[in-house]
Amino acid sequence: MKLLGYWRSSAAYRVRIALNIKGVDVEHQSIHLVKAGGEQHQADYAALNPQELVPTLIEGDDELALSQSLAIIEYLDEVYPEPPLLPHDVKDKAIVRAMALAIACEIHPLNNLRVLQYLSGPAGLDEAAKSAWYHHWIHSGFSALETQLATYAGRYCFGDTVTLADLCLIPQVYNAKRFNVALSAYPHIERIYDNCLQLDAFIQASPEQQADAS
């Protein structure tokens, strides 16, 4: 099994956490998102992942090339069911998925690298305007999530067990901190972030621990 990703990619970060939790050995291959115009746009990678995004999980002799981090994580959760990343109860499972998707589908895409590159490129925004865009969407998403966490969180996003929601939240908080977003209005999010970063699976998946970190 091989994971093609990039050290600072939030989506790849999520999958690294999942692999660590599951104890799955995987070969990591760096796809540099900036160097040479972005290696994700090269023909050989685009043939594996037509969206030209990371990560891509390769299993076997290219018999499976799976994109989209949440699809990869749920695949891993089914193939390696222990420990589970989703609750057993169908209603609880839906709640966790909703929190995960609120991050992965509502917050992250608006602040992803290709969007920020477009804002500072074709859209002509200066750094201050680009930063304001980033901060706006983080606050919008985190405000809603903080309200949900007030109902469902324990030590982690859903009670006291790590779930898919935590795998999405921690990389998003990491990025928010990179862009100097003030998080004091989100005590549940800050507490969960601190708790997760005490776990080896999260520590070893962190961007600075990756071989391609630069």
N, C-alpha and C positions, 0 to 999 in steps of 0.2 A: 504494500500500500504506500502511495506517495501523495503528499500534500504540496501542491504548488501554491505559494502564497507570498506575502510580503510582510516584513516585520511590523510595520505600522498600520497595516490594514485591519480595521475593526472586524471585518467579516472573517478574515483568516484567524484573528485573535480568538474569536468565539469558537472556531473549530479546534484550535490548539487546546483550549481548555477542555473541550469535550473529549478529545483524544487522551489527554492526561487523566481525566476522571475515569475513563474506561480502561486505562492502562494498555492502550493499543500502541504497538511499535509502528512507527511510520517514518518514511524517508521524507525530509523536508527539502524542497527545491525553491529557491528564491526567484520570483518574477518581479524585477525592479520596476516600480510603477512610474519612475521619473527618468531614470537613466536612458539615454538614447531615444528620447521621445516616448518612453514607456514600453517595456518589453512585453506587456500584455497585448500590444497592438501588432506584434510580429506574427507572421503568417503561421508558423508552427504552433504557437499558443492559441491563436484564433481558431485554428482547426479543432482544438480540444474544447475551447470555450468561446463560442461565437459572440457572446456578449463582451468579450475582452475585459473581463473583470476577474479578480481573485476573491476567494480561492477556487481551485479545482482539485477534487479528490480523484486519484487514479487508482484503480484496483485491478489486479491481474495484468494481463498483457494488453492494456488499453481496452479491455472488454467493458469496463465501466469508467466513464469520465463524467463525474457528477459536479455540477456547479450549484451556486446558491447555498450560502452557509447554513440556513435553517433546514434545507432539504438534506444537506450532508449530515447535520447533527441528528436529525430524526432517523436517517438511515443508520447511523452508528448506534443510535439508541435501540433500534430494532435488532441489529446484528449482534450487538453486545449489550444485552438487556440489564446488566448489573454494573454499577448501581443505576437505577432509572433516572432519567432527566425530566420526566413528566409524571405527575401523580397518576395513580391508578383510577381514581374516581373520575368519571367522564366530565362532570361539572368543574371539578378542580382543574382537570387537564385543560379545559377550554379557557379558564381564567388565566392560567400560566401562559398559554399560547397567545392570548390577547395582550398580555403585558409584553411578551417577547416581540410580537408583531408591531406593537406601538413604538418600540425602539427601532427595530430592524426595517420597518416599512414606512414609518412616519418621520422619525427624527434623522436617522442615519443617511438616507438617500439625499436629503436636502443639503447635507453638509459633507458629502463625500468628495473625494479628491477631484473627480471629473467635473463636479458642479462648481467647486471653488476655482478650478482652472478656467472654466467658462466665464465665471463672474469677473475674474481679473483679466481675461483675454477678450473674447468677442463682446461681452457685455460692457467692458470698459470701466468696471468699478475700481476705485482705488482701495488701498489696504484698509482704511478706516471703514469704508462702506461694506467691504467684504466681511470684516470682523463683526460689524453690526448685524449683517445677515446671519452669520454663524450663531452669534449670541441669541438673537431673536428666536430661532428655531429650537435651540437647546432649551431655553426658558419655557417656551410654549409646550414642548413635549415633556420636560421634567416636571412642570407644574401639574399636568394631568396625571403623570405617573405617581408623583408624591401623594396625591389624593387616593389613588388605588392602593398604594402601599400602606397607608394609614389603616386600611381595612384588612389587608391580607398578610402583611409582612410580619415576620418574627426576626430571627437572626438573619434570614435571607429574604428574598422577594416574596416567597410564599411559604410562610411558616419557618421551620428550622431545618429544612432540607434544601440543598442546592438544586435548582431547576434550570430549565432552558431560559427562564427570565433573567437569572443571574448571569448566565453566559452572554446575554445580549447587553445587560446593563453595564458590566464592568468595563468593557472596551469603550463604551460610549462616554462613561465618566472619565476614563483615561484621556480621551480626545478633548473633552470639555476642559479638563485641567491644562492640556497643552495649549489651548486657545484662551487661557486665562478667564474662563467663565466663573463667576462667583457662585458657589454652591451652598452658601449658608442658609438659604431659604428652603433647602431640601434635606432636613435632618435624617429622614429614613434612607434616602439614597446615599448620603455620606456614611451612615452607619453600616449599611449593607456592603458598600465598597470596602470599608476598612475590615469588615469581617471576612469577606472573600479573600482579601489579600493576605490573610493569615494562613491560607490553605496552599499546600504545595502545588496542586494542580493549576491554580491561578498564578502563583509566583513564577513557575517554570514556563508558563505560556506568555508572560508579559513581554512586550516588545523588546525591551533592553536585554532580555535573556536569549534572543534569537541570534543565530550565526550571522545573519545578514544585517544586523543592526549597525547603523552608521549615522 
